[in-house]
Amino acid sequence: MTVSLRPLRTIAMVASATALLAACEGPFDLDLRGGLGQQLDTTAAATTPTAARPTPDNRGIISYPNYQVAVARRGDTVADVANRIGLDAEEVASYNAVKPDDALRNGEIVALPHRVTEPSAATGGSGQIISPSDVDISSLAGRAINSATPTVETETLEDAPQQDNDDAQVGFEPIRHTVERGETAFTISRLYNVSVRSLAEWNGLGQSFTIRENQILLIPPQQPSAPSTSPRPVARSAKATPAPGQGSPTPTPPSAAKPLPKPESAKPVEKPKSPDLGKTQTKPVAKTAMTYPVDGKIVRAYSKGKNNGIDISASAGSTVKAATDGTVAAITTDADDVKIVVIRHANNIMTVYYNVENINVSKGSKVTRGQKIAAIPQKDSYVHFEVRKGFDSVDPTPYLN
């Protein structure tokens, strides 16, 4: 049996976001921080203030120092955008992992494989972006690249021609992120610590936040006037570094002419009575015993930050069971239409069941240990199972018996 495992960075973030949409108003709870129905507010999930997307010129061009993008209009296809800016439609479509006749959303970003004529008074004046004079763009980009190495596109196109433009806008150059299979707008926004709403507005994702594999997204940069959340280290100058033996006082050694005082004669130390540990020892607190969600074989072990749960393969149609007593907190799907069930338990514990079908419970219903909640799908016959304590993922195996 072949098991295809999708990249599962933070599955529960999708569940909490959908629960928030269905249950309450307020910011998205992207990482189960709010407890799914208790306090659905994760304002700390994306606290970095981001700038508004720059205004394009009349062609829809936004021009950065190292690349350019075009902004689609209502009713545009990829070919319409390519023809308007003077590039080959097939080349633009291939660069953006779409077809020339594919329809684009109003405001959707189209990455350009080559530079076109810079925005000027003849094209509407605006659209050219210059960096603030006191900001090191390369260091800001480097920090983002270091935090998301595999999926950040860093190739440099031909240098932008230098020109004076009274209508140029000041702003940081966004990092470009190429979407991988299994990623969602929610997981990408958490990866870069920006709000999913800002990510959607910058890239024209619409209210559904739909993205596609190999799509190139612009990561909203912070406001030029906003304080940096990760200040750049400042190198010390040579003058500021003290020479050896200087800058710190040297302790004075004991004088050889004045001998140290003789030690006092050692007195026997009275041995204290041993305490009765049987009276003071506390009994270990047993973890909530859980049953395996499916009868099968673990094909992928827990690895914090890489696989926040365990993957268990089983025959298609096999029963997926609730690990222990609890309440169904959310039922949702990700961008690939993969179904997810989240159950809340006592002691601030959550369990997540990803890649299931034929769900026979509903949000808010009570479940008992071992109760059937869903089934293993015909395709990709496995279930991804997570245990979360609060909003933090933990190794599920100590909880299972």
C-alpha contacts under 8 A as a table, 3 or more apart, distances in Angstrom:
res1	aa1	res2	aa2	distance
2	T	380	D	7.67
3	V	313	S	7.14
3	V	380	D	5.42
3	V	381	S	6.26
3	V	382	Y	6.90
4	S	380	D	5.44
5	L	380	D	7.42
6	R	181	R	7.34
6	R	182	G	5.95
7	P	181	R	7.38
7	P	182	G	5.87
7	P	183	E	7.62
7	P	307	N	7.99
8	L	11	I	5.95
8	L	182	G	7.26
8	L	306	K	7.58
8	L	307	N	6.13
8	L	308	N	7.42
9	R	187	T	7.35
9	R	305	G	6.94
9	R	306	K	6.18
9	R	307	N	6.28
9	R	308	N	6.84
10	T	13	M	5.74
10	T	14	V	7.82
10	T	31	D	7.41
10	T	187	T	6.51
10	T	308	N	7.01
11	I	14	V	5.90
11	I	15	A	7.17
11	I	352	V	7.99
11	I	354	Y	7.30
12	A	15	A	5.03
12	A	16	S	6.27
12	A	30	L	7.78
12	A	31	D	6.21
12	A	32	L	6.52
12	A	342	V	7.64
12	A	352	V	6.66
13	M	16	S	5.32
13	M	17	A	6.22
13	M	29	D	7.27
13	M	30	L	4.36
13	M	31	D	4.26
13	M	32	L	6.23
13	M	186	F	6.88
13	M	187	T	7.10
14	V	17	A	5.22
14	V	18	T	6.33
14	V	30	L	6.67
14	V	31	D	7.90
14	V	186	F	6.57
14	V	187	T	7.80
14	V	332	T	7.57
14	V	333	T	7.47
14	V	334	D	6.35
15	A	18	T	5.37
15	A	19	A	6.20
15	A	330	A	6.10
15	A	331	I	6.81
15	A	332	T	5.78
15	A	333	T	7.47
15	A	340	I	6.73
15	A	341	V	7.44
15	A	342	V	6.89
16	S	19	A	5.02
16	S	20	L	6.16
16	S	28	F	7.71
16	S	29	D	5.66
16	S	30	L	5.91
16	S	31	D	6.68
16	S	32	L	5.66
16	S	36	L	5.94
16	S	330	A	7.09
17	A	20	L	5.13
17	A	21	L	6.40
17	A	28	F	5.36
17	A	29	D	5.39
17	A	30	L	5.47
18	T	21	L	5.02
18	T	22	A	6.30
18	T	330	A	7.51
18	T	331	I	7.98
18	T	332	T	6.27
19	A	22	A	5.19
19	A	23	A	5.87
19	A	36	L	6.75
19	A	37	G	7.73
19	A	329	A	7.52
19	A	330	A	5.50
19	A	331	I	7.57
19	A	332	T	7.76
20	L	23	A	5.17
20	L	24	C	5.49
20	L	25	E	7.05
20	L	26	G	7.87
20	L	28	F	6.30
20	L	29	D	6.76
20	L	36	L	7.57
20	L	37	G	7.91
20	L	40	L	6.47
21	L	24	C	6.28
21	L	25	E	7.14
21	L	28	F	7.76
23	A	37	G	7.58
24	C	40	L	7.76
26	G	40	L	7.79
26	G	41	D	6.72
27	P	40	L	7.94
27	P	41	D	5.92
27	P	42	T	6.53
27	P	43	T	6.52
28	F	40	L	7.50
28	F	41	D	6.61
28	F	42	T	6.37
28	F	43	T	7.92
29	D	32	L	6.19
29	D	33	R	6.52
29	D	34	G	6.35
29	D	40	L	5.73
29	D	41	D	5.42
29	D	42	T	4.69
29	D	43	T	7.82
29	D	45	A	7.51
30	L	33	R	7.45
30	L	42	T	6.88
30	L	45	A	6.82
30	L	186	F	6.70
30	L	190	R	7.49
31	D	42	T	7.88
31	D	45	A	7.65
31	D	391	F	6.24
32	L	35	G	5.47
32	L	36	L	6.30
32	L	390	G	7.20
32	L	391	F	4.85
33	R	36	L	7.95
33	R	40	L	7.61
33	R	41	D	7.53
33	R	42	T	6.23
33	R	390	G	6.52
33	R	391	F	4.54
34	G	37	G	7.35
34	G	38	Q	6.32
34	G	39	Q	4.55
34	G	40	L	4.41
34	G	41	D	5.51
34	G	42	T	6.37
34	G	391	F	7.60
35	G	38	Q	5.34
35	G	39	Q	6.11
35	G	40	L	6.58
35	G	348	N	7.71
35	G	390	G	6.73
35	G	391	F	7.32
36	L	39	Q	6.98
36	L	40	L	5.91
36	L	329	A	6.01
36	L	330	A	7.42
36	L	344	R	7.90
37	G	40	L	5.92
37	G	329	A	6.96
42	T	45	A	5.30
43	T	46	A	6.44
43	T	47	T	6.63
44	A	47	T	5.35
45	A	190	R	6.98
45	A	193	N	6.70
45	A	194	V	7.75
45	A	195	S	7.51
46	A	189	S	7.85
46	A	190	R	7.12
46	A	193	N	4.83
46	A	194	V	4.63
46	A	195	S	5.02
47	T	193	N	7.19
47	T	194	V	7.00
47	T	195	S	7.74
48	T	193	N	6.82
48	T	194	V	6.28
48	T	222	Q	6.69
48	T	229	T	7.32
49	P	194	V	7.96
49	P	222	Q	5.55
49	P	223	Q	6.31
49	P	226	A	6.88
50	T	194	V	7.41
50	T	198	S	7.44
50	T	220	P	5.99
50	T	221	P	5.51
50	T	222	Q	4.01
50	T	223	Q	5.17
51	A	171	G	7.89
51	A	220	P	6.79
51	A	221	P	6.15
51	A	222	Q	5.39
51	A	223	Q	4.36
51	A	224	P	7.52
52	A	202	W	7.60
52	A	220	P	7.95
52	A	223	Q	7.96
53	R	201	E	7.77
53	R	202	W	5.61
53	R	220	P	7.64
54	P	62	I	7.17
54	P	127	G	6.87
54	P	129	I	7.77
54	P	169	Q	7.22
55	T	62	I	7.23
55	T	126	S	6.57
55	T	127	G	5.75
56	P	59	R	7.44
56	P	60	G	4.93
56	P	61	I	5.06
56	P	62	I	4.90
56	P	70	A	7.79
56	P	71	V	7.20
56	P	126	S	6.05
56	P	127	G	4.21
56	P	128	Q	7.86
57	D	60	G	5.24
57	D	61	I	5.46
57	D	62	I	6.94
57	D	119	P	6.19
57	D	123	T	5.95
57	D	124	G	4.93
57	D	125	G	6.26
57	D	126	S	5.03
57	D	127	G	4.82
58	N	61	I	7.42
58	N	123	T	5.57
58	N	124	G	5.08
59	R	70	A	7.71
59	R	84	R	6.48
59	R	85	I	6.35
59	R	123	T	6.81
60	G	70	A	5.04
60	G	71	V	4.77
60	G	72	A	6.78
60	G	127	G	7.96
61	I	68	Q	6.93
61	I	69	V	5.85
61	I	70	A	4.50
61	I	71	V	6.47
61	I	85	I	7.98
61	I	119	P	7.10
61	I	127	G	6.01
62	I	68	Q	5.81
62	I	69	V	5.44
62	I	70	A	6.15
62	I	71	V	7.67
62	I	119	P	7.82
62	I	127	G	4.52
62	I	128	Q	5.97
62	I	129	I	7.31
63	S	67	Y	6.50
63	S	68	Q	4.49
63	S	69	V	6.64
63	S	118	E	6.86
63	S	119	P	7.26
63	S	127	G	5.90
63	S	128	Q	4.71
63	S	129	I	5.92
64	Y	67	Y	5.35
64	Y	68	Q	5.71
64	Y	128	Q	6.45
64	Y	129	I	5.26
64	Y	130	I	7.00
64	Y	160	A	7.90
64	Y	173	E	6.18
65	P	129	I	7.35
65	P	130	I	7.16
65	P	159	D	7.11
65	P	160	A	5.61
65	P	173	E	7.47
66	N	156	T	5.90
66	N	157	L	5.94
66	N	158	E	7.32
66	N	159	D	6.37
66	N	160	A	6.57
67	Y	112	L	7.48
67	Y	114	H	7.89
67	Y	115	R	6.89
67	Y	156	T	7.33
67	Y	157	L	6.10
67	Y	160	A	7.81
68	Q	111	A	6.76
68	Q	112	L	5.86
68	Q	114	H	7.78
68	Q	115	R	6.23
68	Q	116	V	7.96
69	V	109	I	6.51
69	V	110	V	5.58
69	V	111	A	4.60
69	V	112	L	5.37
70	A	81	V	7.42
70	A	109	I	5.87
70	A	110	V	5.07
70	A	111	A	6.49
70	A	112	L	7.08
71	V	107	G	5.41
71	V	108	E	5.69
71	V	109	I	4.92
71	V	110	V	6.23
72	A	76	D	6.09
72	A	81	V	6.48
72	A	104	L	6.60
72	A	105	R	6.91
72	A	106	N	5.73
72	A	107	G	5.10
72	A	108	E	5.28
72	A	109	I	6.46
72	A	110	V	7.12
73	R	76	D	5.47
73	R	104	L	7.91
73	R	105	R	7.39
73	R	106	N	4.90
73	R	107	G	5.97
73	R	108	E	7.83
74	R	104	L	7.67
74	R	105	R	6.47
74	R	106	N	4.36
74	R	107	G	7.47
75	G	103	A	7.00
75	G	104	L	6.99
75	G	105	R	7.39
75	G	106	N	7.15
76	D	79	A	7.90
76	D	80	D	5.64
76	D	81	V	6.68
76	D	103	A	6.09
76	D	104	L	5.68
76	D	105	R	7.56
76	D	106	N	7.69
77	T	80	D	5.10
77	T	81	V	6.59
77	T	100	P	6.84
77	T	101	D	5.55
77	T	102	D	5.40
77	T	103	A	4.34
77	T	104	L	5.45
78	V	81	V	5.30
78	V	82	A	6.24
78	V	89	A	6.70
78	V	92	V	7.38
78	V	93	A	6.30
78	V	98	V	7.99
78	V	99	K	7.17
78	V	100	P	4.91
78	V	101	D	6.03
78	V	102	D	6.02
78	V	103	A	6.72
78	V	104	L	6.81
79	A	82	A	5.01
79	A	83	N	6.01
79	A	89	A	4.88
79	A	90	E	7.82
79	A	93	A	7.81
79	A	100	P	4.93
79	A	101	D	6.10
80	D	83	N	5.27
80	D	84	R	6.17
81	V	84	R	5.18
81	V	85	I	6.42
82	A	85	I	5.42
82	A	86	G	5.92
82	A	87	L	4.98
82	A	88	D	6.09
82	A	89	A	5.08
82	A	92	V	6.64
83	N	86	G	5.10
83	N	87	L	6.19
83	N	88	D	7.27
83	N	89	A	6.93
85	I	116	V	7.15
86	G	116	V	7.59
87	L	91	E	7.69
87	L	92	V	7.12
88	D	91	E	5.40
88	D	92	V	6.31
89	A	92	V	5.19
89	A	93	A	6.02
89	A	100	P	5.73
90	E	93	A	5.12
90	E	94	S	6.08
90	E	99	K	7.33
90	E	100	P	5.90
91	E	94	S	5.19
91	E	95	Y	6.14
91	E	113	P	7.44
92	V	95	Y	5.17
92	V	96	N	6.40
92	V	100	P	7.79
92	V	111	A	7.61
92	V	112	L	6.35
92	V	113	P	6.47
93	A	96	N	5.24
93	A	97	A	6.10
93	A	98	V	4.99
93	A	99	K	5.15
93	A	100	P	5.29
94	S	97	A	5.05
94	S	98	V	6.05
94	S	99	K	6.94
95	Y	98	V	7.85
95	Y	111	A	7.29
95	Y	112	L	7.44
95	Y	113	P	6.38
96	N	110	V	6.86
96	N	111	A	6.48
96	N	214	N	7.12
96	N	215	Q	5.81
96	N	216	I	6.62
97	A	213	E	7.74
97	A	214	N	5.96
97	A	215	Q	6.29
98	V	102	D	6.63
99	K	102	D	5.31
104	L	108	E	6.39
105	R	108	E	5.27
105	R	204	G	6.58
105	R	205	L	7.38
105	R	206	G	7.40
106	N	204	G	6.59
107	G	203	N	7.03
107	G	204	G	4.67
108	E	203	N	5.31
108	E	204	G	3.97
108	E	205	L	6.56
109	I	202	W	7.81
109	I	203	N	5.17
109	I	204	G	6.44
109	I	217	L	7.54
110	V	216	I	7.92
111	A	216	I	6.75
112	L	115	R	6.86
114	H	157	L	7.07
114	H	158	E	7.92
115	R	157	L	7.71
115	R	158	E	7.50
115	R	160	A	7.73
118	E	128	Q	7.10
118	E	161	P	7.90
119	P	122	A	7.65
119	P	123	T	5.69
119	P	124	G	7.03
119	P	125	G	5.97
119	P	126	S	6.30
119	P	127	G	5.69
119	P	128	Q	5.81
120	S	123	T	5.29
120	S	124	G	6.25
120	S	125	G	4.43
120	S	126	S	6.85
120	S	165	N	6.94
120	S	167	D	7.87
121	A	124	G	5.21
121	A	125	G	4.04
121	A	126	S	7.78
122	A	125	G	6.72
125	G	165	N	7.85
125	G	167	D	5.53
125	G	168	A	7.62
126	S	167	D	5.25
126	S	168	A	5.84
126	S	169	Q	7.13
127	G	168	A	6.64
127	G	169	Q	7.08
128	Q	165	N	7.82
128	Q	167	D	7.66
128	Q	168	A	4.91
128	Q	169	Q	6.14
129	I	168	A	5.64
129	I	169	Q	4.80
129	I	170	V	5.64
129	I	171	G	6.18
129	I	172	F	7.94
129	I	173	E	7.82
130	I	168	A	6.64
130	I	169	Q	6.13
130	I	170	V	5.03
130	I	171	G	6.13
130	I	172	F	7.55
131	S	135	V	7.04
131	S	137	I	7.20
131	S	170	V	5.55
131	S	171	G	5.21
131	S	172	F	5.49
131	S	173	E	7.29
132	P	135	V	5.46
132	P	170	V	6.02
132	P	171	G	6.47
132	P	172	F	7.43
132	P	224	P	6.92
136	D	139	S	5.66
136	D	140	L	6.68
137	I	140	L	5.19
137	I	141	A	6.19
137	I	172	F	6.74
137	I	173	E	7.16
138	S	141	A	5.12
138	S	142	G	6.00
139	S	142	G	4.91
139	S	143	R	6.39
139	S	232	R	7.43
140	L	143	R	5.43
140	L	144	A	6.73
141	A	144	A	5.29
141	A	145	I	6.12
141	A	174	P	7.86
141	A	175	I	6.48
142	G	145	I	5.03
142	G	146	N	6.07
143	R	146	N	5.23
143	R	147	S	6.53
144	A	147	S	5.26
144	A	148	A	6.49
144	A	175	I	7.41
144	A	192	Y	7.11
145	I	148	A	5.26
145	I	149	T	5.28
145	I	152	V	6.32
145	I	175	I	7.92
146	N	149	T	5.54
147	S	191	L	7.76
147	S	192	Y	7.78
148	A	151	T	6.31
148	A	152	V	6.45
148	A	191	L	7.18
148	A	192	Y	7.90
149	T	152	V	5.89
151	T	177	H	5.85
151	T	178	T	5.54
151	T	179	V	7.04
151	T	180	E	7.22
152	V	175	I	7.21
152	V	176	R	5.96
152	V	177	H	4.64
152	V	178	T	6.18
153	E	175	I	7.70
153	E	176	R	5.59
153	E	177	H	5.93
153	E	178	T	6.50
154	T	176	R	7.50
156	T	159	D	7.95
165	N	168	A	5.33
170	V	224	P	7.69
171	G	223	Q	7.28
171	G	224	P	5.94
172	F	221	P	6.09
172	F	222	Q	7.37
172	F	223	Q	7.74
172	F	224	P	6.77
173	E	221	P	7.10
174	P	218	L	5.77
174	P	219	I	5.47
174	P	220	P	6.02
174	P	221	P	5.43
175	I	218	L	5.95
175	I	219	I	5.40
175	I	220	P	7.86
175	I	221	P	7.76
176	R	216	I	6.29
176	R	217	L	5.56
176	R	218	L	4.81
176	R	219	I	6.22
177	H	216	I	5.60
177	H	217	L	5.11
177	H	218	L	6.40
177	H	219	I	6.96
178	T	213	E	7.82
178	T	214	N	5.31
178	T	215	Q	5.60
178	T	216	I	4.58
178	T	217	L	6.34
179	V	183	E	6.52
179	V	211	I	7.72
179	V	212	R	6.82
179	V	213	E	5.17
179	V	214	N	4.79
179	V	215	Q	5.34
179	V	216	I	6.48
179	V	217	L	7.43
180	E	183	E	5.72
180	E	213	E	5.39
180	E	214	N	6.10
181	R	213	E	5.42
181	R	214	N	7.96
182	G	335	A	7.44
182	G	336	D	6.81
183	E	187	T	6.23
183	E	188	I	6.89
183	E	335	A	7.62
184	T	187	T	5.31
184	T	188	I	6.29
184	T	210	T	7.69
184	T	211	I	6.82
184	T	334	D	7.02
184	T	335	A	5.88
185	A	188	I	5.22
185	A	189	S	6.07
185	A	196	V	6.36
185	A	199	L	7.51
185	A	200	A	7.76
185	A	209	F	6.10
185	A	210	T	7.20
185	A	211	I	6.82
186	F	189	S	5.20
186	F	190	R	6.31
186	F	196	V	5.85
187	T	190	R	5.19
187	T	191	L	6.14
188	I	191	L	4.92
188	I	192	Y	6.53
189	S	192	Y	5.46
189	S	193	N	5.80
189	S	194	V	5.08
189	S	195	S	5.80
189	S	196	V	5.26
189	S	199	L	6.69
190	R	193	N	4.77
190	R	194	V	6.39
190	R	195	S	7.54
190	R	196	V	7.99
192	Y	219	I	7.54
194	V	198	S	6.98
194	V	199	L	7.13
194	V	220	P	7.21
195	S	198	S	5.27
195	S	199	L	6.39
196	V	199	L	4.96
196	V	200	A	6.11
197	R	200	A	5.05
197	R	201	E	6.16
198	S	201	E	5.08
198	S	202	W	6.13
198	S	220	P	6.76
199	L	202	W	5.33
199	L	203	N	6.30
199	L	205	L	8.00
199	L	218	L	7.61
199	L	219	I	6.45
199	L	220	P	6.19
200	A	203	N	5.30
200	A	204	G	5.57
200	A	205	L	4.70
200	A	206	G	6.45
200	A	207	Q	7.88
200	A	209	F	6.18
201	E	204	G	5.29
201	E	205	L	6.77
201	E	206	G	7.57
202	W	218	L	6.84
202	W	219	I	7.73
202	W	220	P	6.53
203	N	217	L	6.32
203	N	218	L	6.49
205	L	208	S	7.02
205	L	209	F	4.97
205	L	210	T	5.96
205	L	211	I	7.04
206	G	209	F	5.64
206	G	210	T	7.34
210	T	335	A	6.56
211	I	215	Q	6.97
211	I	335	A	7.33
212	R	215	Q	5.53
222	Q	226	A	6.70
223	Q	226	A	5.08
228	S	231	P	5.55
236	R	240	A	6.33
236	R	241	T	7.11
237	S	240	A	5.29
237	S	241	T	6.79
238	A	241	T	5.41
239	K	242	P	7.37
242	P	246	Q	5.88
242	P	247	G	5.67
243	A	246	Q	5.48
243	A	247	G	7.45
245	G	248	S	7.25
245	G	250	T	7.97
246	Q	249	P	7.55
254	P	258	K	7.73
255	S	258	K	5.46
255	S	259	P	7.45
256	A	259	P	6.41
276	D	279	K	5.79
276	D	280	T	7.03
277	L	280	T	5.19
277	L	281	Q	5.61
278	G	281	Q	5.62
287	K	399	Y	6.35
288	T	399	Y	6.28
289	A	324	T	7.40
289	A	399	Y	5.47
289	A	400	L	5.99
289	A	401	N	6.49
290	M	323	A	4.89
290	M	324	T	5.27
290	M	369	R	7.39
290	M	399	Y	5.61
290	M	400	L	4.64
290	M	401	N	6.10
291	T	322	A	7.72
291	T	323	A	4.82
291	T	324	T	6.68
291	T	369	R	7.09
291	T	370	G	6.69
291	T	400	L	5.42
291	T	401	N	5.64
292	Y	295	D	6.85
292	Y	321	K	7.56
292	Y	323	A	6.04
292	Y	400	L	6.08
292	Y	401	N	7.08
293	P	320	V	5.32
293	P	321	K	4.62
293	P	322	A	5.98
293	P	323	A	5.47
293	P	370	G	7.57
293	P	385	F	7.55
294	V	312	I	7.31
294	V	314	A	7.13
294	V	318	S	7.24
294	V	319	T	6.33
294	V	320	V	5.10
294	V	321	K	6.27
294	V	383	V	7.86
295	D	314	A	6.63
295	D	318	S	7.90
296	G	312	I	5.92
296	G	313	S	5.43
296	G	314	A	4.77
296	G	315	S	7.95
297	K	312	I	5.32
297	K	313	S	5.41
297	K	314	A	6.93
298	I	301	A	6.79
298	I	310	I	6.78
298	I	311	D	5.71
298	I	312	I	4.32
298	I	313	S	6.39
299	V	310	I	7.74
299	V	311	D	5.68
299	V	312	I	5.73
299	V	313	S	6.43
300	R	310	I	5.64
300	R	311	D	4.97
300	R	312	I	7.21
301	A	307	N	7.44
301	A	309	G	7.14
301	A	310	I	5.00
301	A	311	D	6.79
302	Y	307	N	5.53
302	Y	308	N	5.91
302	Y	309	G	4.91
302	Y	310	I	5.11
302	Y	395	D	5.95
302	Y	396	P	7.62
303	S	306	K	5.39
303	S	307	N	4.89
303	S	308	N	6.05
303	S	309	G	7.30
303	S	395	D	7.88
304	K	307	N	5.93
304	K	308	N	5.26
304	K	309	G	7.96
304	K	393	S	7.31
304	K	394	V	7.52
304	K	395	D	7.88
305	G	308	N	6.12
307	N	310	I	7.12
308	N	386	E	6.41
308	N	393	S	5.94
308	N	394	V	7.30
308	N	395	D	7.67
309	G	384	H	6.59
309	G	385	F	5.38
309	G	386	E	4.24
309	G	387	V	6.86
309	G	393	S	7.49
309	G	394	V	7.58
309	G	395	D	6.58
309	G	396	P	6.57
310	I	384	H	5.76
310	I	385	F	5.40
310	I	386	E	6.61
310	I	396	P	7.25
311	D	382	Y	6.56
311	D	383	V	5.70
311	D	384	H	4.42
311	D	385	F	6.27
312	I	382	Y	5.36
312	I	383	V	5.43
312	I	384	H	6.48
312	I	385	F	7.67
313	S	381	S	5.98
313	S	382	Y	4.00
313	S	383	V	6.51
314	A	318	S	6.53
314	A	376	I	7.13
314	A	381	S	5.92
314	A	382	Y	5.60
314	A	383	V	7.95
315	S	318	S	5.62
315	S	376	I	7.08
315	S	381	S	6.15
315	S	382	Y	7.85
316	A	375	A	7.70
316	A	376	I	5.14
316	A	377	P	5.44
316	A	378	Q	4.80
316	A	379	K	7.49
316	A	381	S	5.32
317	G	375	A	5.29
317	G	376	I	4.88
317	G	377	P	6.06
317	G	378	Q	6.67
318	S	375	A	5.43
318	S	376	I	5.28
319	T	372	K	6.17
319	T	373	I	7.66
319	T	374	A	6.21
319	T	375	A	4.65
319	T	376	I	6.58
320	V	356	V	7.72
320	V	372	K	5.80
320	V	373	I	5.92
320	V	374	A	5.04
320	V	375	A	5.01
320	V	376	I	6.61
321	K	369	R	7.49
321	K	370	G	4.99
321	K	371	Q	5.18
321	K	372	K	4.44
321	K	373	I	5.51
321	K	374	A	7.05
322	A	325	D	7.20
322	A	343	I	7.97
322	A	367	V	6.93
322	A	368	T	6.69
322	A	369	R	5.46
322	A	370	G	5.21
322	A	371	Q	5.46
322	A	372	K	6.50
322	A	373	I	6.35
323	A	351	T	7.57
323	A	369	R	5.50
323	A	370	G	6.14
324	T	345	H	7.55
324	T	367	V	7.85
324	T	368	T	5.90
324	T	369	R	3.76
324	T	370	G	6.68
325	D	345	H	6.48
325	D	366	K	7.63
325	D	367	V	5.56
325	D	368	T	4.09
325	D	369	R	4.84
326	G	343	I	6.15
326	G	344	R	5.45
326	G	345	H	4.45
326	G	346	A	7.14
326	G	366	K	5.93
326	G	367	V	5.44
326	G	368	T	6.49
327	T	343	I	5.46
327	T	344	R	5.26
327	T	345	H	6.61
327	T	363	K	7.90
327	T	364	G	5.87
327	T	365	S	5.69
327	T	366	K	4.58
327	T	367	V	5.97
328	V	331	I	7.72
328	V	341	V	7.42
328	V	342	V	6.06
328	V	343	I	4.35
328	V	344	R	6.25
328	V	361	V	7.64
328	V	362	S	6.79
328	V	363	K	5.05
328	V	364	G	5.04
328	V	365	S	5.55
328	V	366	K	6.52
328	V	367	V	7.28
329	A	341	V	7.83
329	A	342	V	5.48
329	A	343	I	5.16
329	A	344	R	5.86
329	A	363	K	5.72
329	A	364	G	5.98
330	A	340	I	7.93
330	A	341	V	5.87
330	A	342	V	5.10
330	A	343	I	7.06
330	A	363	K	5.55
330	A	364	G	7.87
331	I	339	K	7.36
331	I	340	I	5.72
331	I	341	V	4.67
331	I	342	V	6.49
331	I	362	S	7.34
331	I	363	K	6.35
332	T	339	K	5.76
332	T	340	I	5.25
332	T	341	V	6.70
333	T	336	D	7.60
333	T	337	D	5.18
333	T	338	V	5.08
333	T	339	K	4.32
333	T	340	I	5.63
334	D	337	D	5.23
334	D	338	V	5.44
334	D	339	K	6.83
334	D	340	I	7.71
335	A	338	V	7.38
338	V	354	Y	7.37
338	V	355	N	5.52
338	V	356	V	7.28
339	K	354	Y	6.28
339	K	355	N	5.46
339	K	356	V	5.54
339	K	357	E	6.48
340	I	352	V	7.18
340	I	353	Y	5.69
340	I	354	Y	4.55
340	I	355	N	6.24
340	I	356	V	6.61
341	V	352	V	5.91
341	V	353	Y	5.13
341	V	354	Y	6.60
342	V	350	M	6.96
342	V	351	T	5.80
342	V	352	V	4.59
342	V	353	Y	6.36
343	I	350	M	5.69
343	I	351	T	5.32
343	I	352	V	6.57
344	R	348	N	7.49
344	R	349	I	6.17
344	R	350	M	4.57
344	R	351	T	6.62
345	H	348	N	6.49
345	H	349	I	5.12
345	H	350	M	5.77
345	H	351	T	7.79
346	A	349	I	5.98
348	N	389	K	5.93
348	N	390	G	5.49
349	I	387	V	7.06
349	I	388	R	5.74
349	I	389	K	4.75
349	I	390	G	6.27
350	M	387	V	5.76
350	M	388	R	4.98
350	M	389	K	6.41
350	M	390	G	7.38
351	T	385	F	7.11
351	T	386	E	5.46
351	T	387	V	4.61
351	T	388	R	6.22
352	V	384	H	7.75
352	V	385	F	5.55
352	V	386	E	4.88
352	V	387	V	6.55
352	V	388	R	7.99
353	Y	356	V	7.08
353	Y	383	V	6.55
353	Y	384	H	5.86
353	Y	385	F	4.96
353	Y	386	E	6.83
354	Y	383	V	5.79
354	Y	384	H	4.92
354	Y	385	F	6.48
355	N	376	I	7.31
355	N	377	P	7.16
355	N	382	Y	7.04
355	N	383	V	5.38
355	N	384	H	6.53
356	V	359	I	7.31
356	V	374	A	6.14
356	V	375	A	5.65
356	V	376	I	5.24
356	V	377	P	5.74
356	V	383	V	6.58
357	E	374	A	5.77
357	E	375	A	5.30
357	E	376	I	6.23
357	E	377	P	5.50
358	N	374	A	5.31
358	N	375	A	5.81
359	I	362	S	7.99
359	I	373	I	5.75
359	I	374	A	4.17
359	I	375	A	6.95
360	N	372	K	7.62
360	N	373	I	5.44
360	N	374	A	5.89
361	V	365	S	6.66
361	V	373	I	5.69
361	V	374	A	7.76
362	S	365	S	5.66
367	V	371	Q	6.43
368	T	371	Q	5.47
376	I	381	S	5.74
376	I	382	Y	6.27
376	I	383	V	6.74
377	P	380	D	6.64
377	P	381	S	5.58
377	P	382	Y	7.59
378	Q	381	S	6.00
385	F	396	P	7.87
386	E	393	S	7.06
386	E	394	V	7.70
386	E	395	D	7.86
386	E	396	P	6.39
387	V	393	S	6.02
387	V	394	V	5.84
387	V	395	D	6.89
387	V	396	P	5.34
388	R	391	F	6.07
388	R	392	D	5.40
388	R	393	S	4.31
388	R	394	V	5.71
389	K	392	D	5.41
389	K	393	S	6.29
389	K	394	V	6.76
395	D	398	P	6.87
396	P	399	Y	5.52
396	P	400	L	6.64
397	T	400	L	5.24
398	P	401	N	7.94
